[in-house]
Amino acid sequence: MAGDGEMELHVWKGDWNLPSVDPNCLAALAYCKFAGVPVCVKKTNNPWKSPSGELPVLIHGKVTETSINNIFGYLRKQNWGSDFDLTNKQSADVIAYTSLLEEKLLPALLHSWWIDGKTYVDVTRPWYAKAAPFPLNFFLPGQKQRQASDRVYTSKGIGENVLDTEIDAKIYKEAKECLNHLSYKLGDQDFFFGSSPSSLDALVFGFLAPILNAPLPGSQLTNHLRGCPNLCSLCTKIIQRFFPPSAEDIDTHKKEKQEEKKMSDASLDFPHKKRNMFLSAIFAAIAMVGYAFMSGLVQIEVVDEEKESSPSPAKPSEPSNFEFQPLFTEDDEQQEDS
């Protein structure tokens, strides 16, 4: 192989049992695996390291390639490729289906990830905000959303203020037809051109794996893709054969699950804590009242309502100039002594 120095591939990190969540990064990773490229994968999560501001980035000596087509082309020139055994017709099919993916499937993929409001709020924005380094995480999701919006609406020649039915007709309808074409092309083969994977398999895997694995709420693409079992099987096969989980991945996944469980338990335990505090306050109040009765600090006086209601006898008024008169005088005592 020509070129000096170690070959590095900078990509977004993975999630949902995928080596990366980004379609182009997934395609580049799969192509390197298919061709046996001795590349060092760097999960940087930092597009600022790319001249184009996008990942993946392939760095080899003084050469830097950013777009997926340029990366594939450079690797082929270095005699690293998975298409050398294809016939001329098969090579032409690779070009045709690559164009079909970019024109028909990519707009719907971008729309479902970045423009669909629920997915953007619940999945996409939180994921990229957490994965990207500071301060990039503050504005990167919004930037990628605007880029996706420009790409989707410009490619289809429609404005942003369109009805859902128009989006479905112009974007998702074509994407579903693209999936049908891919499913028909694949048939019952292991890969698109037989028993060995090609660059087309890498591209299709990059596009479909996130649709299949990511938690996209109510996604039309996910539902339609699951109706194409051979395409789902292709994605699963590539993951199992070429991207088995490493010990580090298993450990990281386990820690993430533990953190998620802690947060979930904390959220579930909150109403119980509130209830327990309320019950504790009641028990404390009861205990204080019981102690007050037992110690005599508080007494209960039972009043007869009939006696209370009947008029009480009038008490004689005490004379104002009352003086205490002794029963015996000193003279009386002297007479008794004599």
Residue pairs with C-beta under 8 A, 6 or more apart in sequence:
1 78
1 79
1 80
2 77
2 78
3 60
3 61
3 63
3 78
4 61
5 60
5 61
6 40
6 60
7 37
7 38
7 39
7 40
7 58
7 59
7 60
8 39
8 40
8 41
8 42
8 58
8 59
8 60
9 28
9 29
9 32
9 39
9 40
9 41
9 42
9 56
9 57
9 58
9 59
10 42
10 43
10 44
10 46
10 49
10 50
10 55
10 56
10 57
10 58
10 59
11 19
11 20
11 22
11 25
11 28
11 29
11 41
11 42
11 43
11 44
11 55
11 56
12 20
12 21
12 22
12 25
12 43
12 45
12 55
12 131
13 20
13 21
13 43
13 45
13 131
14 20
14 21
14 43
14 249
15 21
15 127
15 214
16 210
16 213
16 214
16 215
17 213
17 239
17 245
18 26
18 209
18 210
18 213
18 239
18 243
19 26
19 29
19 243
20 26
20 29
20 43
21 127
21 210
21 214
22 55
22 56
22 210
23 109
23 206
23 207
23 210
24 54
24 55
24 56
24 68
24 206
25 55
25 56
25 206
26 205
26 206
26 209
26 210
27 68
27 202
27 203
27 205
27 206
27 207
28 56
28 58
28 68
28 71
28 202
28 206
29 41
29 56
29 243
30 197
30 201
30 202
30 205
30 206
30 238
30 242
31 37
31 71
31 72
31 75
31 82
31 199
31 202
32 39
32 75
32 80
33 242
33 243
34 82
34 196
34 197
34 198
34 199
34 201
34 202
34 242
35 75
35 80
35 81
35 82
36 80
37 75
37 80
39 58
44 55
45 131
45 132
45 133
46 132
46 133
46 136
47 53
47 54
47 55
47 136
47 140
48 136
49 57
50 57
50 66
51 57
51 64
51 66
52 66
52 67
54 66
54 67
56 66
56 68
56 71
57 64
57 65
57 66
58 64
58 65
58 66
58 71
58 74
58 75
60 74
60 78
63 74
65 71
65 73
65 74
68 203
68 206
72 81
72 199
75 81
76 83
81 199
82 196
82 197
82 198
82 199
82 201
82 202
83 91
83 94
83 198
83 199
85 196
86 94
86 193
86 198
90 193
90 198
93 185
93 192
93 193
93 200
94 198
94 199
94 200
97 181
97 182
97 185
97 192
97 200
97 203
97 204
98 199
98 200
98 203
100 178
100 181
101 178
101 203
101 204
101 207
103 155
104 174
104 175
104 177
104 178
105 175
105 178
105 179
105 207
106 151
106 207
107 151
107 152
107 155
107 156
107 171
107 174
107 175
108 171
108 172
108 174
108 175
108 220
108 221
109 175
109 207
109 210
109 211
109 221
110 148
110 151
110 152
111 148
111 152
111 167
111 171
111 172
112 119
112 211
112 216
112 219
112 220
112 221
113 119
113 120
113 124
113 148
113 210
113 216
114 120
114 124
114 144
114 145
114 148
114 149
115 145
115 148
115 149
115 152
116 219
118 217
118 218
119 216
119 217
119 219
120 141
120 145
122 217
123 214
123 215
123 216
123 217
124 141
124 145
125 141
125 145
128 137
128 140
128 141
128 144
129 137
129 138
129 140
129 141
130 137
131 137
132 140
149 160
152 171
153 159
153 160
156 170
156 171
158 166
158 167
158 170
168 220
172 220
172 221
175 221
175 224
176 220
176 221
176 224
179 221
179 224
179 225
179 228
179 231
180 228
182 204
182 228
182 231
183 228
183 230
183 231
185 192
186 192
186 230
186 231
186 234
187 230
188 230
189 195
190 237
191 197
191 198
191 201
191 234
192 198
192 200
192 201
192 204
193 200
197 238
201 234
201 238
204 231
204 234
205 234
205 235
205 238
208 225
208 231
208 234
208 235
209 235
209 238
209 239
211 219
211 221
211 222
211 225
212 222
212 225
212 226
212 232
212 235
213 235
216 222
225 231
225 232
226 232
245 253
289 298
292 298
293 299
293 300
